[in-house]
Amino acid sequence: MRYTTQMDAARRGIITAAMETVARRELVEPEKLRRLVADGKVVIPANKNHGSLEPCGIGEGLKTKVNINLGVSKDCCNIEAELEKAQKAVELKADAIMDLSCYGKTEEFRRRLVEISTAAIGTVPVYDAVGFYGKELEKITAEEFLGVVEKHARDGVDFMTIHAGINKETAARFKKNPRLTNIVSRGGALLFAWMELNKRENPFFEYYDELLDICRDYDVTVSLGDACRPGSIKDATDASQIQELIVLGELTKRAWEKDVQVMIEGPGHMALNEIAPNMLLEKKLCHGAPFYVLGPLVTDIAPGYDHITSAIGGAIAAANGADFLCYVTPAEHLRLPTLEDMQEGIIASRIAAHAADIAKGVPGAARWDEEMSAARRNLDWPRMFELALDPEKAVRYRSESMPEKEETCTMCGKMCAIRHMNKVLGGECL
């Protein structure tokens, strides 16, 4: 039986090859996964033209996934460097890669990225439109915006951030409720400016049905962008954010009517105590659609350390229902990340995601920790390194400071509690 999208297949009772792969990796029954995809509570971003893809599932009951951002800009336009980052991201087990390119040979870069990446690829078409057409933002037509969406879909992009929620009504709400940091979403700011300059409705909202037709044809997952996400903890959970979230919930149902898979993008900066209520609010207003959060960053004062502020917020968000974490690097707010920045950001986000999975009782999550604890009890260093989230760093730290007693470390040496207990319980002398 033929089908158009993963959601269409699921609703027809078909368990696709992608669903079988995801079910096996997630330790869930394929039939249960099929029902979740049919209900929109799990998405499997899998463009029909992405041949190298190893599909992953995002949503209810599955492991929390991690996305990384990369791409070329006018100030840093090195395609090879960004492709090296992509290869490293896949090595470090990132689940998705978003190409945020906005300058230069974006088409060449995107196609090469899709070709080499086993991880899902996401893009933000509105970024690419300005560079692709080579004209001022206000001169780009609605048809041209949709043309970029179709080009990305044809190139094999698995999910796209579409800022359709910042319509005239949302923009009016924003203007009536001034913010400390205004609109910090790049896509949101571009579309707000386009609407103001042209005195027109957001083209992605006005022509949303046409956009959905493109997504259905290629099985592109729509990631409904949070144009009004807070850019400071002061602006979190304000009228603009909630207004847009209500619109995103309505757009979700319209996408599902066409069998198009949907994720919802969420807040960027938010105080600790607001995170859990926001997760509940999104799931309620957006009908259980998977939630994709940028951080959230729990304080605004840590440039250079925002991978930490993000990991703190990400762990809380995921433990309370978020399904997908967009990594943040130490370079956030400061510069385009280097390869090393990217690695730190991925590790921080993966720690947050795994910690949340333990709290959520995701199948198999705690077993990894139990195996590490057993290796520590046995002072089995090779096994500890094998299980480490970042084996390279663990090996390097160990080799830089070797103890007198090889089975211990230089923190405790002969006084190692585990060594003592192993010997005493084994009937040996210390």
VENCOR-V309435 format. One line per field, one symbol per residue. ss: DSSP state (h for helix, s for strand, l for the rest). psi: psi as a letter, one per 20 degrees, with the letter a starting at -180 (. if undefined). burial: + if it has 24 or more other ideal C-beta (glycine too) atoms within 12 Angstrom, else -. Layout:
ss=???
psi=???
burial=???
This chain:
ss=lllllhhhhhhlllllhhhhhhhhhhlllhhhhhhhhhlllssllllllllllllllsslllllssssssllllllllhhhhhhhhhhhhhllllssssllllllhhhhhhhhhhhlllsssslhhhhhhhhhlllhhhllhhhhhhhhhhhhhllllsssslllllhhhhhhhhhlllllllllhhhhhhhhhhhhhllllhhhhlhhhhhhhhhhhllssssllllllllhhhlllhhhhhhhhhhhhhhhhhhhllllsssslllsllhhhhhhhhhhhhhhllllsssssllsllllllllhhhhhhhhhhhhhhllllsssllllllllllllhhhhhhhhhhhhhhhhhhhhhhllllhhhhhhhhhhhhhlllhhhhhhhlllhhhhhhhhhhllllllllllllhhhlhhhhhhhhhlllll
psi=pqrgrhgggghjjporhggggggghikqphhggghhghijipqnomphjnhipoqqqpapirqpqpqqqarqrhhnmnghhhhggghhgggjkqhqppokpjqbmhgggghhghhipiqqpqrnhhghgghgikrqgiiprghhghhhghggghijphqpoomiimahgggggghinqrgjcoipggghghggggghilrqphhghkhghghgghghilpppnoqmhkqpjqhhiqkaggghghhgghghhghhghhjkpqpqpqaqgppqgiigghhgggghghjkjqqpoqndqpiqjjlpijihghghghgggghhjiqipppqpriipjgrpqrgggggggggghhggggghhghikppigihghhhghghghjlnghhghhiqhnhggggggghinprgohiarighchjpgggggggghjjrq.
burial=--+++++++++--+++-+++-++-++-+-+-+++++++++++++++++++-++++++++++++++++++++++-----+--++-++++++-+++++++++++++-++-++++++-+++++++++++++++++----+--+-+-+++++++++++++++++++++++++-++-++----+-+++++++++++++++----+-++++-++-+++++++-++++++++++++++++-++++-+++++++++++++-+++-+++++++++++++++-+++-++-+++-++++++++++++++-+-+--+++++++++++++++++++++++++++++--++-+-++++++++++++++++++-+-+--+--+---+---+--+-+--+---++----+------------+++------+-++-----------
